[in-house]
């Protein structure tokens, strides 16, 4: 168990199903996803959350804290990021993701990137090593729907093209199918990208009225059938597994 107060931490609850360790580089996220849980978790109003800023001294803190984390027995990939996106637009100014990857590697930690930033992430593909992972969140096939729900994130086509590029480079890839907002589009996304994805992680939709409109039992059955049809490796999050 990591000591308290480190910038690197062990996610709890639903987040723990994604990665054993994480670092959040920014406070807030400019993607403006209307389903995002982070503003309420961090107790920031949604408008303020969209005006993201670098976490104070986050790179210096990471440099200082990694030896302590290693001494505490920290193992596994470090995820960038949970409560923000490492490749949101302002990373093109601050380049915190690149700096964090370099420092994590220098202390022997592997990196997992999880982003809706699309091609912005490709700027750092040259840093990723065999133990690293590249992941993207896919919610829609439709750009119109994506613009409604996640207005400043990369388009679905951009994200899909980026995961394909990562696969072609030989990087380990996975896709987060969470939140699930339109079950038909989620199933179509699997059909579209499965040749390029090593693992699918599938969840539900939480804390939004749209969730009550979805037949989760049917979706759980349908998504398993689709994933197995294409011989995909997959992980169903606990919130979805309970419907099987």
Residue pairs with C-beta under 8 A, 6 or more apart in sequence:
1 10
1 72
2 8
2 9
2 10
2 69
2 72
2 74
3 68
3 72
6 61
6 65
6 68
6 69
7 23
7 55
7 58
7 61
7 62
7 65
8 21
8 22
8 23
8 62
8 65
8 66
8 69
8 74
8 78
9 21
9 22
9 23
10 16
10 20
10 21
10 22
11 18
11 19
11 20
11 21
11 22
11 79
11 82
14 203
14 206
14 237
14 238
14 239
15 22
15 82
17 201
17 235
17 237
17 238
18 79
18 82
18 114
18 176
18 201
19 76
19 77
19 78
19 79
19 112
19 114
20 75
20 76
20 77
21 69
21 74
21 76
21 77
21 78
21 79
21 109
22 78
22 79
22 80
22 81
22 82
23 58
23 62
23 78
23 79
23 80
23 81
23 100
23 104
24 55
24 58
24 81
24 82
24 83
24 84
25 54
25 55
25 58
25 80
25 81
25 84
25 86
25 91
25 96
25 97
25 100
26 52
26 53
26 54
26 55
26 81
26 84
26 85
26 86
26 88
26 90
26 91
26 96
27 42
27 44
27 52
27 53
27 54
27 55
27 84
28 44
28 48
28 49
28 50
28 51
28 52
28 53
28 84
29 36
29 38
29 49
29 50
29 52
29 83
29 84
29 85
29 88
30 50
30 51
30 52
30 85
30 88
30 89
30 90
30 152
31 85
31 88
31 116
31 150
31 151
31 152
31 153
32 50
32 150
32 151
32 152
32 153
33 116
33 149
33 150
33 153
34 148
34 149
34 150
35 149
35 150
35 179
35 181
35 205
35 207
35 208
36 46
36 49
37 206
37 207
38 44
38 49
38 82
38 83
38 84
39 45
39 46
39 48
39 49
40 207
41 83
42 49
42 83
50 152
52 84
52 88
52 90
53 90
54 90
54 94
54 96
55 61
58 96
58 100
59 96
59 99
59 100
59 103
62 100
62 103
62 104
63 103
66 103
66 104
66 107
66 109
67 107
70 107
70 108
74 109
76 110
77 109
77 110
77 111
77 112
77 131
77 132
77 133
78 104
78 109
78 110
78 111
78 112
79 112
79 113
79 114
80 86
80 97
80 100
80 101
80 111
80 112
80 113
80 114
81 114
82 114
85 115
85 116
85 117
85 153
86 96
86 97
86 100
86 113
86 114
86 115
86 117
86 121
87 97
87 113
87 115
87 116
87 117
87 118
87 120
87 121
88 117
88 152
89 120
89 152
91 97
91 117
91 120
92 120
97 113
97 121
97 124
98 123
98 124
98 127
100 111
101 111
101 124
101 127
101 128
102 127
104 110
104 111
105 111
105 127
105 129
110 129
110 131
110 132
110 133
111 128
111 132
111 133
112 132
112 133
112 134
112 135
113 121
113 124
113 128
113 132
113 133
113 134
113 135
114 135
114 136
114 137
114 176
115 121
115 135
115 136
115 137
116 136
116 137
116 150
116 153
116 154
116 159
117 153
117 154
118 136
118 153
118 154
118 155
118 158
118 159
118 161
118 162
119 154
119 158
119 161
119 162
120 154
121 134
121 162
122 162
122 165
125 134
125 165
125 166
125 169
125 171
128 134
128 169
128 171
132 171
132 172
133 171
133 172
133 173
133 174
134 163
134 166
134 171
134 172
134 173
134 174
135 173
135 174
135 175
135 176
135 201
136 159
136 162
136 163
136 175
136 176
137 159
137 175
137 176
137 177
137 178
138 156
138 159
138 160
138 175
138 176
138 177
138 186
138 189
138 193
139 145
139 146
139 149
139 150
139 156
139 177
139 179
139 180
139 181
139 185
139 186
140 146
140 149
140 156
140 181
140 182
140 185
140 189
141 156
141 185
141 188
141 189
141 192
142 156
142 182
142 185
143 155
143 156
143 157
145 181
145 182
145 185
146 153
146 155
146 156
147 155
149 181
153 159
154 162
156 189
160 192
160 193
163 173
163 175
163 193
163 196
163 197
164 193
164 196
166 173
166 196
167 173
167 196
167 197
168 196
172 198
173 196
173 197
173 198
173 199
174 197
174 198
174 199
174 200
174 201
175 189
175 193
175 197
175 199
175 200
175 201
176 201
176 203
177 186
177 189
177 190
177 200
177 201
177 202
177 203
177 223
178 201
178 202
178 203
178 204
178 205
178 237
179 203
179 204
179 205
179 206
179 208
180 186
180 202
180 203
180 204
180 205
180 214
180 219
181 205
181 210
183 214
183 215
183 218
183 219
183 222
183 223
186 202
186 219
186 223
187 222
187 223
187 226
190 200
190 223
190 226
190 227
190 230
190 232
191 226
191 230
194 200
194 230
194 232
197 232
198 233
199 232
199 233
199 234
199 235
200 227
200 232
200 233
200 234
200 235
201 234
201 235
201 237
202 223
202 227
202 234
202 235
202 236
202 237
202 240
203 236
203 237
203 239
203 240
204 211
204 214
204 216
204 237
204 239
204 240
205 211
205 214
206 239
216 240
216 243
217 243
217 244
219 240
219 243
220 236
220 240
220 241
220 243
220 244
221 244
223 236
223 240
224 234
224 236
224 244
227 234
236 244
